[in-house]
Amino acid sequence: MPLEKRATIIKRPNKLAKKVPRIEGVTAERLIARADKRVEEVAEDYENWVQDDLEGLRNALKKLTKEAQNPVEHVAAIYKLAADIRDQGAVCGYPLVSAVADILCKFVDGLNELGKKEYELVQTQIAALHTIIGNKMKDADTPVAQVLVTDLKHAVTNLRGEALPDIDAALKEI
């Protein structure tokens, strides 16, 4: 006996499809292709426009010493800018930038202020990002990149007294 005769098949309405605006003649594939092209265009000029974020990091770090009465705000600004750089880096062809910015994010996450050693380490990480962009060091798999990332992780671990969370390893366990 066929399945249709043994069971009732319920077709649920696709409410989400009704909410998506329809543009006549434009397919999802064309929209995705257009978005991909735009990402490529933006990536071509990444070295220039990321400079604003790097300058923002430097300014937030400077404000920590000048405006010590509200350090949480400036540490939060460092985190937000580093997270932006981390997220943009890989998309724009700079996975090494993403790796270093990720270390910076994890380091300042949860900090309310920076002591002298923490300040110097953040300063070093910002300098590393500036150097990577300035020298167009895109590949995170080169020996130099691996040493840089490993050394920054060790510096953070030594200063925090605990290892940085390894998101990749945690995801593999799931």
Residue pairs with C-beta under 8 A, 6 or more apart in sequence:
3 9
39 91
39 92
42 49
42 92
43 91
43 92
43 93
46 88
46 92
46 93
46 94
47 133
47 136
50 85
50 88
50 92
50 97
50 133
51 133
53 81
53 84
53 85
53 88
54 85
54 126
54 129
54 130
54 133
56 77
56 81
57 78
57 81
57 82
57 85
57 126
57 129
58 126
60 74
60 77
60 78
60 81
61 74
61 78
61 119
61 122
61 123
61 126
63 74
63 77
64 71
64 74
64 75
64 113
64 114
64 119
65 119
67 74
68 113
71 112
71 113
71 114
72 112
72 113
75 108
75 111
75 112
75 113
75 114
78 104
78 108
78 122
79 105
79 108
79 109
82 101
82 104
82 105
82 108
83 101
83 105
85 97
85 98
85 101
85 129
86 97
86 98
86 101
86 102
86 104
86 105
87 98
88 97
89 95
89 96
89 97
89 98
89 101
90 97
90 98
93 138
94 132
94 133
94 138
95 138
95 139
95 140
96 132
96 137
96 138
96 139
96 140
96 145
96 148
96 149
97 129
97 132
97 133
98 140
99 140
99 145
99 149
100 125
100 128
100 129
100 132
100 148
100 149
100 152
101 129
103 125
103 149
103 152
103 153
103 156
103 164
104 122
104 125
104 126
104 129
106 156
106 164
106 165
107 118
107 121
107 122
107 125
107 156
107 159
107 160
107 164
108 114
108 122
111 118
114 122
117 159
118 159
121 155
121 156
121 159
124 152
124 155
125 152
128 148
128 152
131 137
137 144
137 145
139 145
140 146
140 149
153 163
153 164
156 164
157 163
157 164
